[in-house]
Each structure stands twice: as structure tokens, then as C-alpha cells.
Amino acid sequence: YVCSTWGNNHFKTFDGDVYKFPGLCEYNFVSDCREAYKEFSVHIQRALNSNGHPEIQYILMKIKDIMVYLKPNLVVVDGRIVKTPYYSSGVLIESSEIYTKIYAKLGMVLMWNQQDALMVELDNKFNNHTCGLCGDYNGIQIYNEFINGDASYNSITYGNMQKISKPNARCADPDETQALPSCNEHRDECQRLLTSPAFADCRLRLNLEMYIQACMQDKCACNGKEDSFCLCSTISEYSRQCSHAGGRPGEWRTQNFC
């Protein structure tokens, strides 16, 4: 089971909820939240790059007693910069020019494209034991994330609740009253892109509608700018998720597209 975040602040929980949260603080992405001994935690912080697009600036992980700090092209373990591949006490860190991957023996794989997209796969022994932006991993959508007891939260309230409080951090919480535009005028284009022949092997493996909605929101957010980040990030995520589900996406990038 996979939790991911990508592109224009999209998140997909282990239980399959897809939502948008534009926070620029440090947040608990996913952690083991059992009372006694927490086996791991993953925190992330985004910032806007020079083009105004959100990118993950750093990832801070604790795996048992090891602290790992990741930035693009940089891996720091317990305060020391290390060369990859790096292996120590059940943790393997590999990196290429494009991806950083971490395999932890306790049952976790993390994959980051060193820009906007992060994916964490967890062993199902952590069912019902996680918290953070990835949700509680109980197999039921909405419950304990966006509905808790009698309270229901929108995605921004939920995201703000995952903030790691740091005494000197200066970052504003996103406004909880923001409504997302409907973006319906972009449906046809997004549907065309995500059902292109290159993705024929993906149709039955993934929930297409989720990615169409995310793509529509991306198009809205870009206000007609022909900016490759707008379109490509969600299509890339669809392609990654398809491969992860055992599918074989074809060659969908072209000379003039993405």
C-alpha cells in the first residue's frame, strides 16, 4: 500500500483519499503512531521554487534510532553526509540523478524524485497504526482522516493538524475557508491525456477519476499558462502509480509534451 504526494500539493492517503493541501511548513507525512515505541517517522517541508511551483525542500526521517535527512543530491545520516549506496542497521539508501530510494527492513520503502513527488510504501503490519498526511491506514476512506467522531474536517484543516511545531518556524497555515474551483472546463483535455494509448495497461489498475480531478485542478491553478509543471506532474504520478501497480505505461512523453 502506497501513500504519495506530488505536483501541485496533491496527496493520496494509504486508504485512497486524494486531496489538496498547500502548506509550506514542516509536516508529519507518515509516522508510526503507536504509543509505546515508534518505529519510524517521515516529515516533509515544501517551498515554492523560482517558478512559483511547490517542491519538496527536504525530507526528515527517523528509522528506529537512525536520523536521515534528504535534500536533492544530498543524504545526511546522523549528521554526517554519506555517499550512496549506503547501508546501515537495516536501512539501505540508493540514489541516482533522478530518484532517492530508501529501503528499511522494518517494512518501508520510500521513493523521492528529488523534486515534487514522494511515495511511501508500508508493510500492512502498520495497518491502523499510522498518522500524518498519509492517514491512519485502516483501509477505510474518510474515517479518522476527514471524519473523526462527530467532527468532519476539510482537507486544509486536516493538513494544518499535521504541522510539526517548531519554536522559530515562520510559516503561515493555509486558509481553511478556501474553496476549490470546479475546473470542469478542463475535464475533456485531462481525460484525453490520461486515457491515451500509452496508458492502456493502466485503466483497470487505478482509479482514473482521481487523477482526472487532480489534473483538472492543476489546469485551473495554472490559469492558462502553458507550463509543463501544470500538466506533467499529475500525468507522471499516474504513470508511476501504474508501474507500481504492475502495469506497463507506454512512452507518453514526446519532444513537445513533458
Solvent accessible surface area in square Angstrom, and as a share of the most:
residue,aa,sasa,rsa
1,Y,156,0.59
2,V,13,0.07
3,C,0,0.00
4,S,1,0.00
5,T,0,0.00
6,W,1,0.00
7,G,0,0.00
8,N,19,0.10
9,N,13,0.06
10,H,2,0.01
11,F,3,0.01
12,K,29,0.12
13,T,0,0.00
14,F,7,0.03
15,D,18,0.09
16,G,16,0.15
17,D,15,0.08
18,V,48,0.27
19,Y,18,0.07
20,K,29,0.12
21,F,3,0.01
22,P,45,0.28
23,G,4,0.04
24,L,63,0.32
25,C,2,0.01
26,E,9,0.04
27,Y,6,0.02
28,N,20,0.10
29,F,0,0.00
30,V,0,0.00
31,S,10,0.06
32,D,0,0.00
33,C,38,0.23
34,R,75,0.27
35,E,162,0.73
36,A,100,0.78
37,Y,118,0.45
38,K,100,0.42
39,E,29,0.13
40,F,3,0.01
41,S,24,0.16
42,V,0,0.00
43,H,35,0.16
44,I,2,0.01
45,Q,34,0.15
46,R,7,0.02
47,A,28,0.21
48,L,101,0.50
49,N,48,0.24
50,S,119,0.77
51,N,111,0.57
52,G,43,0.41
53,H,22,0.10
54,P,5,0.03
55,E,54,0.24
56,I,3,0.01
57,Q,78,0.35
58,Y,28,0.11
59,I,0,0.00
60,L,47,0.23
61,M,0,0.00
62,K,89,0.38
63,I,3,0.02
64,K,89,0.38
65,D,111,0.58
66,I,18,0.09
67,M,73,0.32
68,V,0,0.00
69,Y,64,0.24
70,L,1,0.00
71,K,73,0.31
72,P,59,0.37
73,N,126,0.65
74,L,55,0.27
75,V,10,0.06
76,V,22,0.13
77,V,4,0.03
78,D,83,0.43
79,G,69,0.66
80,R,154,0.56
81,I,131,0.66
82,V,19,0.11
83,K,183,0.77
84,T,41,0.24
85,P,108,0.68
86,Y,40,0.15
87,Y,136,0.52
88,S,34,0.22
89,S,93,0.60
90,G,13,0.13
91,V,2,0.01
92,L,53,0.26
93,I,0,0.00
94,E,67,0.30
95,S,50,0.32
96,S,67,0.43
97,E,164,0.74
98,I,113,0.57
99,Y,56,0.21
100,T,4,0.02
101,K,61,0.26
102,I,1,0.01
103,Y,82,0.31
104,A,8,0.06
105,K,166,0.71
106,L,15,0.08
107,G,20,0.19
108,M,3,0.01
109,V,48,0.27
110,L,0,0.00
111,M,44,0.20
112,W,0,0.00
113,N,18,0.09
114,Q,15,0.07
115,Q,99,0.44
116,D,11,0.06
117,A,4,0.03
118,L,1,0.01
119,M,12,0.05
120,V,0,0.00
121,E,58,0.26
122,L,6,0.03
123,D,62,0.32
124,N,97,0.50
125,K,100,0.42
126,F,0,0.00
127,N,62,0.32
128,N,97,0.50
129,H,62,0.27
130,T,6,0.04
131,C,46,0.27
132,G,1,0.01
133,L,1,0.00
134,C,0,0.00
135,G,1,0.01
136,D,17,0.09
137,Y,5,0.02
138,N,33,0.17
139,G,62,0.60
140,I,95,0.48
141,Q,91,0.40
142,I,75,0.38
143,Y,114,0.43
144,N,73,0.38
145,E,1,0.00
146,F,27,0.11
147,I,52,0.26
148,N,71,0.36
149,G,69,0.66
150,D,157,0.81
151,A,45,0.35
152,S,87,0.56
153,Y,58,0.22
154,N,72,0.37
155,S,23,0.15
156,I,16,0.08
157,T,31,0.18
158,Y,11,0.04
159,G,0,0.00
160,N,20,0.10
161,M,102,0.45
162,Q,24,0.10
163,K,72,0.30
164,I,47,0.24
165,S,102,0.66
166,K,80,0.34
167,P,146,0.92
168,N,127,0.65
169,A,50,0.39
170,R,237,0.87
171,C,40,0.24
172,A,88,0.68
173,D,71,0.37
174,P,20,0.13
175,D,76,0.40
176,E,72,0.32
177,T,118,0.68
178,Q,107,0.48
179,A,93,0.72
180,L,102,0.51
181,P,82,0.52
182,S,83,0.54
183,C,4,0.03
184,N,95,0.49
185,E,133,0.59
186,H,35,0.16
187,R,70,0.26
188,D,116,0.60
189,E,49,0.22
190,C,0,0.00
191,Q,74,0.33
192,R,155,0.57
193,L,26,0.13
194,L,0,0.00
195,T,44,0.26
196,S,33,0.21
197,P,124,0.78
198,A,22,0.17
199,F,2,0.01
200,A,74,0.57
201,D,57,0.29
202,C,0,0.00
203,R,121,0.44
204,L,180,0.90
205,R,105,0.38
206,L,32,0.16
207,N,84,0.43
208,L,25,0.12
209,E,76,0.34
210,M,27,0.12
211,Y,0,0.00
212,I,3,0.01
213,Q,69,0.30
214,A,2,0.02
215,C,1,0.00
216,M,1,0.01
217,Q,37,0.17
218,D,0,0.00
219,K,24,0.10
220,C,24,0.15
221,A,50,0.39
222,C,7,0.04
223,N,126,0.65
224,G,64,0.62
225,K,123,0.52
226,E,154,0.69
227,D,37,0.19
228,S,72,0.46
229,F,34,0.14
230,C,3,0.02
231,L,17,0.08
232,C,14,0.09
233,S,10,0.06
234,T,0,0.00
235,I,1,0.01
236,S,11,0.07
237,E,1,0.01
238,Y,0,0.00
239,S,16,0.10
240,R,38,0.14
241,Q,8,0.04
242,C,0,0.00
243,S,59,0.38
244,H,78,0.35
245,A,45,0.35
246,G,51,0.49
247,G,6,0.06
248,R,201,0.73
249,P,35,0.22
250,G,37,0.35
251,E,149,0.67
252,W,32,0.11
253,R,113,0.41
254,T,79,0.46
255,Q,190,0.84
256,N,145,0.74
257,F,53,0.22
258,C,49,0.29
